[in-house]
Each structure stands twice: as structure tokens, then as C-alpha cells.
């Protein structure tokens, strides 16, 4: 199963640096992840930057990007500032 790494707000919300999540596509992993944390992450997952093995999924196949068990999915929530 792919490993998911959390950053910033997501790390604080989950209390974890990383976890293992079942799924063969990025969409499946994100859906399963939302369910694992009782929907608390759902709104952040919709707007976060998602990388697979340090490559932005926007430049792969988006949320249809297929995953292997050894892949690492990194999720960066949007940051505010000014």
C-alpha cells in the first residue's frame, strides 16, 4: 500500500507524519484517507498539492495517476500569507 506523508495543517490534524493508505490510484487513496479521519481532512484534500514520488500529479495523470505499493504520496495543504 502507498505511504502518505502529511505536511503543515494536515500533520497537526492527523497527529501523524505519515500513514499507509490502500488504493491503486491517487483518487482512491484520497477517498480512503478522508474516510480514515472521519471526513476532517476532506476540505483540505480538495485544494492541496499532491505529489507522487516528488512529482506533482498535475503533470502526471491527475487523480487518475496509478500507484504502486512502494509509492509515496505527499500532501501539502495551501498556505496563507501576505
Z-matrix of the N, CA and C atoms (Angstrom, degrees):
N
C 1 1.449
C 2 1.528 1 109.48
N 3 1.322 2 117.12 1 142.74
C 4 1.465 3 120.42 2 179.30
C 5 1.533 4 111.92 3 -63.69
N 6 1.310 5 114.62 4 149.64
C 7 1.462 6 121.69 5 174.37
C 8 1.517 7 107.98 6 -93.82
N 9 1.318 8 116.77 7 135.47
C 10 1.463 9 121.88 8 177.13
C 11 1.524 10 107.54 9 -111.80
N 12 1.338 11 115.90 10 127.56
C 13 1.464 12 121.54 11 176.87
C 14 1.520 13 109.12 12 -104.89
N 15 1.334 14 115.63 13 135.88
C 16 1.461 15 122.29 14 -179.80
C 17 1.521 16 110.43 15 -104.09
N 18 1.323 17 115.97 16 146.77
C 19 1.447 18 121.80 17 177.55
C 20 1.528 19 109.85 18 -133.89
N 21 1.326 20 115.93 19 155.38
C 22 1.466 21 124.69 20 173.98
C 23 1.534 22 111.50 21 52.19
N 24 1.320 23 116.93 22 -126.95
C 25 1.461 24 123.14 23 -175.07
C 26 1.525 25 111.98 24 -57.10
N 27 1.323 26 116.78 25 -38.75
C 28 1.465 27 119.27 26 -178.63
C 29 1.525 28 111.24 27 -64.32
N 30 1.305 29 116.94 28 -35.90
C 31 1.466 30 120.62 29 178.28
C 32 1.525 31 109.38 30 -65.60
N 33 1.312 32 116.79 31 -41.10
C 34 1.465 33 120.80 32 178.99
C 35 1.526 34 111.04 33 -66.31
N 36 1.328 35 116.45 34 -41.01
C 37 1.462 36 120.24 35 -177.54
C 38 1.525 37 112.63 36 -68.44
N 39 1.322 38 116.22 37 -38.09
C 40 1.467 39 119.40 38 -178.00
C 41 1.514 40 112.60 39 -87.82
N 42 1.320 41 116.98 40 -23.85
C 43 1.457 42 120.60 41 -175.51
C 44 1.518 43 112.18 42 74.01
N 45 1.333 44 116.62 43 16.15
C 46 1.463 45 121.74 44 -177.21
C 47 1.522 46 110.88 45 -133.69
N 48 1.322 47 115.80 46 151.12
C 49 1.462 48 121.03 47 173.12
C 50 1.528 49 110.71 48 -83.94
N 51 1.322 50 115.17 49 -33.64
C 52 1.465 51 119.62 50 -179.51
C 53 1.516 52 109.94 51 -159.27
N 54 1.324 53 114.27 52 163.26
C 55 1.460 54 121.66 53 176.54
C 56 1.521 55 108.02 54 -153.05
N 57 1.302 56 116.36 55 167.63
C 58 1.463 57 122.21 56 177.31
C 59 1.528 58 107.11 57 -104.90
N 60 1.345 59 115.79 58 131.25
C 61 1.462 60 120.63 59 -175.13
C 62 1.526 61 109.33 60 -130.70
N 63 1.330 62 118.25 61 131.06
C 64 1.460 63 119.82 62 177.46
C 65 1.525 64 112.10 63 -70.32
N 66 1.319 65 115.77 64 149.24
C 67 1.458 66 121.53 65 176.41
C 68 1.513 67 111.04 66 152.43
N 69 1.333 68 116.18 67 147.12
C 70 1.469 69 120.22 68 178.76
C 71 1.521 70 112.36 69 -107.17
N 72 1.345 71 116.64 70 -6.93
C 73 1.464 72 121.06 71 172.78
C 74 1.527 73 107.71 72 -131.26
N 75 1.317 74 116.08 73 163.28
C 76 1.461 75 120.20 74 177.12
C 77 1.525 76 109.69 75 -59.37
N 78 1.322 77 118.43 76 -42.24
C 79 1.470 78 122.12 77 179.79
C 80 1.518 79 110.67 78 -57.63
N 81 1.330 80 117.89 79 -45.57
C 82 1.465 81 120.80 80 -179.98
C 83 1.525 82 111.07 81 -63.32
N 84 1.317 83 116.92 82 -41.63
C 85 1.460 84 120.50 83 179.44
C 86 1.532 85 109.75 84 -63.45
N 87 1.335 86 117.63 85 -45.52
C 88 1.466 87 120.39 86 -179.85
C 89 1.527 88 111.39 87 -64.51
N 90 1.316 89 117.59 88 -40.97
C 91 1.468 90 120.73 89 177.68
C 92 1.525 91 110.63 90 -63.14
N 93 1.325 92 116.95 91 -45.50
C 94 1.463 93 120.90 92 179.18
C 95 1.521 94 111.03 93 -64.25
N 96 1.315 95 116.30 94 -38.23
C 97 1.456 96 121.92 95 179.18
C 98 1.531 97 110.69 96 -63.09
N 99 1.313 98 116.60 97 -43.92
C 100 1.472 99 120.75 98 178.43
C 101 1.524 100 110.09 99 -59.38
N 102 1.315 101 116.92 100 -40.55
C 103 1.464 102 120.98 101 179.09
C 104 1.518 103 113.37 102 -69.30
N 105 1.314 104 116.60 103 -33.11
C 106 1.468 105 121.05 104 -178.69
C 107 1.519 106 111.97 105 -65.29
N 108 1.307 107 117.28 106 -30.08
C 109 1.456 108 121.59 107 -177.21
C 110 1.529 109 111.57 108 -111.83
N 111 1.327 110 115.59 109 31.28
C 112 1.463 111 123.92 110 173.90
C 113 1.524 112 113.77 111 52.13
N 114 1.334 113 116.39 112 36.28
C 115 1.452 114 121.15 113 175.71
C 116 1.521 115 115.22 114 80.40
N 117 1.340 116 118.42 115 -2.06
C 118 1.473 117 120.64 116 -177.59
C 119 1.528 118 112.36 117 -63.61
N 120 1.326 119 117.30 118 -27.81
C 121 1.460 120 121.02 119 -176.23
C 122 1.512 121 113.38 120 -93.25
N 123 1.302 122 117.45 121 -11.97
C 124 1.459 123 121.90 122 -169.08
C 125 1.527 124 113.77 123 -52.38
N 126 1.319 125 117.97 124 -47.82
C 127 1.473 126 119.21 125 -177.26
C 128 1.524 127 111.51 126 -66.67
N 129 1.322 128 117.79 127 -32.75
C 130 1.469 129 120.82 128 177.93
C 131 1.521 130 111.51 129 -72.90
N 132 1.326 131 116.61 130 -36.97
C 133 1.462 132 120.20 131 -177.80
C 134 1.522 133 111.90 132 -64.53
N 135 1.333 134 117.05 133 -28.56
C 136 1.467 135 120.85 134 -179.61
C 137 1.523 136 112.86 135 -69.54
N 138 1.333 137 118.00 136 -25.45
C 139 1.459 138 120.86 137 -174.49
C 140 1.530 139 113.44 138 -117.98
N 141 1.310 140 116.97 139 3.84
C 142 1.466 141 120.73 140 -177.54
C 143 1.521 142 112.45 141 -80.16
N 144 1.308 143 114.64 142 158.21
C 145 1.466 144 121.24 143 171.35
C 146 1.514 145 106.88 144 -86.24
N 147 1.322 146 115.93 145 128.42
C 148 1.461 147 120.88 146 -177.44
C 149 1.526 148 108.88 147 -117.35
N 150 1.316 149 115.28 148 128.58
C 151 1.462 150 121.69 149 177.37
C 152 1.518 151 109.16 150 -117.04
N 153 1.321 152 115.72 151 144.60
C 154 1.461 153 121.69 152 171.25
C 155 1.516 154 106.27 153 -118.47
N 156 1.314 155 115.95 154 117.04
C 157 1.465 156 121.48 155 -177.06
C 158 1.533 157 110.96 156 51.25
N 159 1.331 158 115.51 157 45.07
C 160 1.469 159 124.55 158 177.54
C 161 1.523 160 114.57 159 69.16
N 162 1.327 161 118.12 160 17.18
C 163 1.470 162 121.92 161 176.27
C 164 1.517 163 108.58 162 -117.43
N 165 1.331 164 116.33 163 127.44
C 166 1.451 165 121.64 164 179.92
C 167 1.528 166 109.44 165 -62.10
N 168 1.345 167 116.63 166 131.83
C 169 1.468 168 119.56 167 -177.51
C 170 1.525 169 111.91 168 -65.90
N 171 1.337 170 117.86 169 -18.88
C 172 1.467 171 120.05 170 176.15
C 173 1.523 172 111.06 171 -60.37
N 174 1.323 173 116.72 172 -27.95
C 175 1.461 174 121.02 173 -179.00
C 176 1.518 175 112.19 174 -98.83
N 177 1.317 176 116.09 175 4.35
C 178 1.470 177 121.30 176 175.39
C 179 1.535 178 106.29 177 -107.87
N 180 1.317 179 117.14 178 -118.86
C 181 1.469 180 120.67 179 178.38
C 182 1.524 181 111.29 180 -118.03
N 183 1.339 182 115.48 181 28.57
C 184 1.464 183 119.27 182 179.90
C 185 1.512 184 110.62 183 62.13
N 186 1.326 185 115.89 184 -144.36
C 187 1.464 186 118.54 185 -178.35
C 188 1.532 187 112.60 186 -75.50
N 189 1.329 188 116.67 187 -2.15
C 190 1.471 189 120.98 188 173.43
C 191 1.525 190 111.95 189 -89.53
N 192 1.330 191 117.57 190 1.14
C 193 1.462 192 122.01 191 178.94
C 194 1.520 193 109.20 192 -57.79
N 195 1.320 194 115.82 193 126.16
C 196 1.463 195 121.39 194 -179.79
C 197 1.520 196 109.85 195 -79.85
N 198 1.327 197 114.91 196 145.08
C 199 1.451 198 121.46 197 -176.78
C 200 1.520 199 111.59 198 -118.77
N 201 1.326 200 114.26 199 148.77
C 202 1.464 201 121.67 200 172.74
C 203 1.527 202 107.15 201 -104.99
N 204 1.318 203 117.69 202 159.34
C 205 1.473 204 119.70 203 -179.04
C 206 1.530 205 113.86 204 -56.81
N 207 1.317 206 117.98 205 -29.17
C 208 1.471 207 120.52 206 -177.56
C 209 1.529 208 113.50 207 -88.58
N 210 1.331 209 118.70 208 -0.54
C 211 1.467 210 121.65 209 -178.75
C 212 1.525 211 111.83 210 -70.27
N 213 1.335 212 114.75 211 153.44
C 214 1.459 213 122.24 212 176.77
C 215 1.526 214 108.22 213 -117.39
N 216 1.321 215 115.59 214 122.87
C 217 1.459 216 122.33 215 178.05
C 218 1.526 217 107.01 216 -105.22
N 219 1.322 218 117.10 217 119.32
C 220 1.462 219 122.44 218 179.32
C 221 1.522 220 108.82 219 -107.17
N 222 1.321 221 116.22 220 133.31
C 223 1.463 222 120.41 221 -177.09
C 224 1.523 223 109.45 222 -121.07
N 225 1.335 224 115.17 223 120.49
C 226 1.461 225 122.78 224 179.98
C 227 1.524 226 109.15 225 -113.95
N 228 1.328 227 118.20 226 111.96
C 229 1.463 228 119.59 227 177.68
C 230 1.529 229 109.66 228 -70.96
N 231 1.336 230 116.50 229 158.90
C 232 1.470 231 118.77 230 179.07
C 233 1.532 232 109.99 231 -64.43
N 234 1.302 233 115.28 232 145.72
C 235 1.455 234 121.03 233 179.22
C 236 1.520 235 109.10 234 -110.99
N 237 1.306 236 116.69 235 140.90
C 238 1.457 237 120.90 236 177.39
C 239 1.529 238 109.90 237 -99.01
N 240 1.269 239 115.01 238 165.91
C 241 1.454 240 118.92 239 177.64
C 242 1.515 241 110.27 240 164.62
N 243 1.269 242 113.83 241 -177.05
C 244 1.448 243 114.44 242 -179.64
C 245 1.497 244 111.62 243 -179.17
